[in-house]
Amino acid sequence: MEKSRPDIPNLACGAIFIVFGILFAWQSLQHDLGIALKMGPGYFPLVVSGILIVLGAVIAAQSFRDEGEPIGEFAWRGMIFILASPIFFALTVRGLGFVASIFFTALFASFASYRMTWLRALILAVAVTAFTTVVFVLGLGLPFRLTGPWLGQ
């Protein structure tokens, strides 16, 4: 009986989850954990790290059950747009303000897909901007400035 090879993309994904889970767990141990009823700053990251490690182990174990396909081409366009978007937001949120920064971040990230049109990207950016403004600024009361000094405010 011929041994099948593991599903390499799922094995790699599981390994990445486990590595990041271990790194975040190690970092969370540098903070006070507290208890479930009175959580310290390291408690929640430790719990999420544990979930990430377990999920990674499940994905890695599952990769040995089914024979997978080899890794194909990387979606460079998607990786560039998606990875650059939060960096853009972090660099512009203070200067542009929350609303403009979220709008341009969502607009930029939407072009990770080849199928995205300008009209759909604008609609998506407006919807994401409205939703995040309502949730984070109005609902949760986070102290973001809606407009920033780069816009003359």
Residue pairs with C-beta under 8 A, 6 or more apart in sequence:
4 67
5 67
5 68
6 63
6 64
6 67
6 68
7 62
7 63
7 64
7 66
7 67
7 68
7 69
8 63
8 68
8 70
8 71
9 68
9 69
9 71
10 59
10 60
10 62
10 63
10 68
11 60
11 63
11 64
11 68
12 71
13 56
13 59
14 56
14 57
14 58
14 59
14 60
14 61
14 62
14 63
15 56
15 60
16 56
17 52
17 53
17 55
17 56
17 59
18 52
18 53
18 56
18 57
18 60
19 56
20 52
21 49
21 50
21 51
21 52
21 53
21 56
22 49
22 53
24 45
24 48
24 49
24 52
25 45
25 46
25 49
25 50
25 53
27 45
28 42
28 43
28 45
28 46
28 49
29 42
29 46
30 42
31 40
31 41
31 42
31 45
32 40
32 41
32 42
33 39
33 40
33 42
33 43
33 46
34 40
34 42
34 43
35 43
36 43
75 112
77 111
77 112
77 114
78 112
78 113
80 112
81 108
81 109
81 111
81 112
82 109
82 112
84 108
85 105
85 106
85 108
85 109
86 105
88 101
88 104
88 105
88 108
89 101
89 102
89 105
92 100
92 101
92 104
92 105
92 150
93 101
93 144
93 148
94 145
94 148
95 101
95 148
95 149
95 150
96 104
96 147
96 148
96 150
96 151
97 144
97 145
97 146
97 147
97 148
97 150
97 151
97 153
98 132
98 133
98 136
98 137
98 144
98 145
98 146
99 129
99 133
99 146
99 147
100 147
100 148
100 151
101 148
102 128
102 129
102 132
102 133
103 125
103 126
103 128
103 129
104 125
106 124
106 125
106 128
106 129
107 121
107 122
107 124
107 125
110 116
110 120
110 121
110 124
110 125
111 121
133 146
136 142
136 144
137 144
137 146
145 153
147 153
